[in-house]
Structures are given as structure tokens and as C-alpha cells.
Amino acid sequence: MANLTIAVDDDVLRRARIRALEQGTSVNAILRDYLVAFSAARELRARAIESLLNLAAQTESGGGTGHWSREELHER
């Protein structure tokens, strides 16, 4: 694990510490969780797009028209 140093206004850091304490966590944990989510966003978006394209390809090859029927849209 690497360390990170950032510059933040004293008042902003004070308010962030108070809010983190209210939530039972730390500023460090909040920033770490944010960076994990931020770094994964591109991968998640790419996987979602790939899934959507796969679904569209299956519909086009299976349905013949390339459009979902009313029944397909409401299928559970």
C-alpha cells in the first residue's frame, strides 16, 4: 500500500474530519474508498457497455427484426 499526500484547506479538512467522525469513519478511509471507486469506474462502464452490446447482438440474431417485441420487453 502506498501513501498519498494532498494539500487541503484547513477549514475543509476540519469539516471533513467532523463529518467522517459523525459517520464513524476517517477522512483517510473516505478518500481510499473514493479512489477505489474512481479507479474502477472505467472498468465497470466498459463491462456494462460490453454486456449491453452482447444483449443487443443476441436479440438481433434471435429475433430477426433487431427490435424487442412487447413480450420480450415485459419478460421476467
FENSUL-V362052 format. One line per field, one symbol per residue. ss: DSSP state (A for helix, B for strand, O for the rest). burial: I if it has 9 or more other C-alpha atoms within 8 Angstrom, else O. A space follows every 50 residues. Layout:
ss = ???
burial = ???
//
This chain:
ss = OOOOOOOOOAAAAAAAAAAAAAOOOOAAAAAAAAAAAAAAAAAAAAAAAA AAAAAAAAAAAAAOOOOOOAAAAOOO
burial = OOOOOOOOOOOOIOOIIOOIIOOOIIIOOIOOOOOOOOOOOOOOOOOOOO OOOOOIOOIIOOIOOIOIOOOOOOOO
//
